[in-house]
């Protein structure tokens, strides 16, 4: 199975809380996710702000990563692909705020109903399970949605390898391996 990955570009959503800085953060996040996907799959991800339209041209299982998770552990992406390859219909990585950070979808037609807003994830999962499809949840993770999340992100990055999320680390002030500047606290 070819490993097709989409990165859901989140600049518009980030603009609501980050203002003009949203473009900087979004660009760094997407660059880091693109590097991560390339390292894991050997191919580049498709960047999109319209998952439903993009998914219409895909005829195989795929993984979508929320573009505000530059700190997503490699294992979550690998696990999503492995579970899809084993026959699971939907892999969900739930977010701490009621949405998702990663989705693996075996049948591209399911993308027509992907919840993009918080609160839509559980009803969507219920609907899929009522249709008899198999859903597996990955461990809870967090997305960067508010400036205060940048402090949590900085702490999470401290536990990850030094080369992880380099563009995001740069914006956080990690130019020499230690995150010298905290944001949003």
C-alpha positions in Angstrom: 0.0 0.0 0.0 1.3 3.4 -0.9 1.4 5.7 2.1 -0.6 8.8 1.1 -0.6 11.6 3.7 -2.4 14.9 3.8 -1.5 17.8 6.1 -4.5 19.9 7.0 -3.2 23.4 6.7 -4.6 25.4 9.7 -3.5 29.0 9.0 -7.1 30.3 8.9 -8.0 28.7 12.3 -4.7 29.9 13.9 -5.3 33.4 12.6 -8.3 33.7 14.9 -6.1 33.4 18.0 -2.6 34.2 16.9 -3.4 37.2 14.6 -0.7 38.1 12.1 1.8 35.6 13.6 -0.4 32.8 12.5 1.3 32.7 9.1 4.7 32.2 10.8 3.5 29.5 13.1 1.6 27.7 10.4 4.5 27.7 8.0 6.8 26.3 10.6 4.4 23.7 11.7 3.7 22.5 8.1 7.5 22.5 7.3 8.1 20.3 10.3 5.3 17.9 9.5 6.4 17.7 5.9 9.9 16.7 7.0 8.4 14.2 9.4 6.2 12.6 6.8 9.0 12.4 4.3 11.3 10.7 6.9 8.5 8.2 7.7 7.0 7.4 4.3 9.7 8.5 1.9 7.2 10.7 0.1 6.0 14.2 0.5 2.6 15.0 2.0 -0.1 16.9 0.2 -0.8 20.2 2.0 -4.5 21.1 1.9 -7.1 23.3 3.5 -9.9 21.3 1.8 -9.7 17.7 2.9 -13.0 16.7 1.4 -12.1 18.0 -2.0 -8.6 16.6 -1.9 -9.8 13.2 -0.7 -12.1 12.9 -3.8 -9.1 12.3 -6.0 -7.6 9.6 -3.7 -8.6 6.0 -4.3 -6.7 4.3 -1.5 -6.3 4.5 2.3 -4.7 7.7 3.6 -3.7 9.6 6.7 -4.5 13.2 7.6 -2.5 15.1 10.1 -3.7 18.3 11.6 -1.4 21.1 10.6 -1.1 22.4 14.1 0.7 19.4 15.5 4.4 19.8 14.6 5.2 17.8 17.7 3.2 14.6 16.8 5.3 11.6 17.7 6.5 9.5 14.8 5.0 6.4 16.2 1.5 7.9 15.9 1.9 8.3 12.1 3.5 4.8 11.8 0.7 3.3 13.9 -2.0 4.9 11.8 -0.6 3.4 8.6 0.1 0.0 10.2 -3.5 -0.2 11.4 -4.9 0.8 8.0 -2.7 -1.8 6.3 -4.1 -4.4 8.8 -7.6 -3.7 7.7 -8.9 -1.2 10.3 -11.4 1.2 8.6 -10.7 4.4 10.6 -7.8 5.3 12.9 -8.5 8.3 15.2 -6.0 10.3 17.2 -8.3 12.3 19.6 -7.2 15.8 20.6 -7.5 17.1 24.2 -10.2 19.6 23.1 -12.7 17.2 21.4 -11.3 17.2 17.9 -8.5 15.1 16.3 -4.8 15.4 15.5 -4.6 12.5 13.1 -7.1 10.4 11.1 -6.4 7.3 9.1 -9.1 6.5 6.6 -9.3 3.2 4.7 -12.3 4.2 2.4 -11.8 7.7 0.9 -15.6 8.2 0.7 -15.6 8.6 4.5 -13.7 11.9 4.0 -17.0 13.6 2.9 -18.1 13.7 6.6 -14.8 14.4 8.4 -15.4 16.7 11.4 -13.3 19.8 11.2 -14.6 21.5 14.3 -14.3 20.6 17.9 -17.3 18.6 19.2 -17.9 16.8 15.9 -15.5 13.9 16.5 -17.6 11.6 18.8 -20.8 11.8 16.7 -18.7 11.0 13.6 -17.1 8.0 15.2 -20.6 6.8 16.4 -21.9 7.1 12.9 -19.0 5.1 11.5 -19.4 2.4 14.1 -23.1 2.1 13.5 -22.3 1.3 9.9 -20.3 -1.7 11.1 -16.9 -0.2 10.4 -13.9 -0.8 12.7 -12.5 2.3 14.5 -9.3 2.3 16.6 -8.3 5.2 18.7 -4.6 6.2 19.2 -3.5 7.9 22.5 -4.8 11.4 23.3 -2.5 14.2 22.1 -2.8 18.0 21.8 -2.9 20.5 19.1 -1.5 24.0 19.2 -4.7 26.2 19.0 -3.9 29.1 21.3 -0.9 31.1 22.2 -0.9 29.6 25.6 -0.3 26.2 24.0 3.1 27.3 22.9 4.5 26.9 26.4 3.1 23.3 26.5 4.6 22.7 23.0 8.0 24.0 24.2 7.9 21.5 27.1 6.9 18.6 24.8 9.7 19.4 22.4 12.3 19.2 25.2 11.5 15.5 25.5 12.0 14.9 21.8 15.2 14.4 19.7 17.0 17.6 19.0 16.3 17.5 15.2 12.5 17.2 15.8 10.4 20.1 14.6 13.3 22.3 13.9 11.4 25.2 12.3 9.0 25.3 15.2 11.9 25.2 17.7 13.5 28.1 15.8 10.4 30.2 16.3 10.3 29.2 19.9 13.9 30.5 20.3 15.6 27.1 20.3 18.6 28.0 18.3 21.2 26.0 20.3 19.3 23.0 21.6 17.5 24.6 24.6 14.2 26.4 24.3 15.3 29.7 25.8 12.2 31.6 25.3 8.7 30.5 26.6 5.6 31.7 24.8 2.1 32.2 26.1 2.6 31.5 29.8 
